[in-house]
Structure formats: C-alpha cells, structure tokens
Amino acid sequence: MVEEPEKKESLPLPEKLMLDDPSNFQLHAAYLTYSELFDRTTSPETKRLLNESITALKNNGDYMTFYDSINRFRGEDVAQHGFGRAFIKTQKKREWRRKTQKHERIARHKK
C-alpha cells in the first residue's frame, strides 16, 4: 500500500510581544529596537530569538546581554551611527600664534 508522507507540523509564527513600558526609558528604547527588528525580519527563528531576548530583558533587566544578543540581527544599522569619539586637536594660543606668524612669513618671502 502507499504510505502518505508525513505532514510536518508547521510551527505557528511568533507574534510580537507587547512588553513596552513608556515610564521606563531604557526598557522603552530596547522595546523600540526590538519592535523595529521584529517588523523587518521574515524568519520565524529570528522572531523567536528576538522574543526570547526581550522576555529575558523584562525578567532580568540586563541590557548589555539584550543588546549583545540582538546585535547580529541589526546588521549595518549599528555601523552608520558611528559611536566613536571625535578627536579634537588642541593647542595653546601662543603656539597657534607662532605657527600663524611662521606661515605668514614664509608666504610673504615666497613672492
């Protein structure tokens, strides 16, 4: 007799969790990040991992672990913000004045 192929039980698609708390700024910011990533992704596995991460954050309050776990899903968005410090070169007024005078002197005698 002919055996019917087993039907794989499809797992239901994970739904977005509503854990937002506008009175807690850090949790609200984390939830906005989670929400954006959840809406952008199509993979059920990724959505499940995002749900686990936000649930763990709500229970434990460990923001570093949350952002470490979701960083791989953020992709190149993180790179565009450029969180590095800007390098500002400083000098004393006397130093600046000497350099300026030197450049003016060189320019004056080049003519």
N, C-alpha and C positions, 0 to 999 in steps of 0.2 A: 504494500500500500504506500501511498505517497504521504510523506510527513510534511506537515505545514511548517514553514520556517518560523522560528521563534520570533515573536514580535518584541522588539526591545522597548522596554518601558521608558518613555521619554520623561526625563525629569522636568518638573514644572519650572518655568523661567523664574529666577529670583526677582522679587519685587523690591522696589526702592523702599528703604526703611525711613520712617518719619521720626527721627530722634533729635530734631532741631530744637535748640533752646536759646532763643534770642537774648535772654538775660545773661547767659554765659558766653562772653565774646569768643574765647578760644574754641569752645565746642561749636559755636555758630560758624566760625571761619572754617573749621575742619569739616563741618557738615556741608558747607557750600562747595568745598573742594571735592568731597565725596559725591555730592549730587551731580556736579559737572562731569566727573569721570564716569559715573554710572549712566548718565544720559548719552554720553559719547560712545561708550563701548557696546558691542553687539554680542560678545562672547558670554555665555551663561556662566562659565567657570570664573571669568574675571569679575562678573557681577557678584558671584557667591563670595569670592575673596574680599571684595570691597565691603560687602555686608558684614563679613566676619571682622574686618578691621574696624569698622565704625562701631560695631557692637562691643568689641573689646575696649575701644576708647571710652565708650559710655560707661562701661563697668569699672575699668581700671584708672582712667584718666591719664594714661601715659601717651603724651602727644608725640614724643620722639619716635616711639615704636610705630605709632599710627602712620606718621609721615614716611618713615623708612619703608613700611610695608606697601604703601601706595605709590611711592616714587617711581617704581618701574612702569606703572600704568600711565604716568603723567607724560612720559615721552620728552619731546623737546620743549615743552612749555616751561620747564624749570630753567633751561639754558637761556631763554630770552629775557629773563628778569635780571640776570647779572648781579647777584647779591654780593659781589666782591667789593672791597673798599677802594675808593678812588685815591690815587696817590697825588698828594699836593706837595709841590716843591716850595719850600720857603727859603727866604734869605733875609739878612738884615738890611736895613735901609742904606747903611754905609757901603755894604757890599754891592748892592744894586747900583748905587750912585757911581762907584768906581768902574763897574762894568760898562755902564752907560757912557761915562766920560771916555773910556778907552775906545769904545766902538765909534763914538763921535770923532775922536782924534784920528783914528785910522781912516775913517771915511773922508775927513777933511784933507788929509795928505795924499789920498789916492787920486784926487782930481788932477 
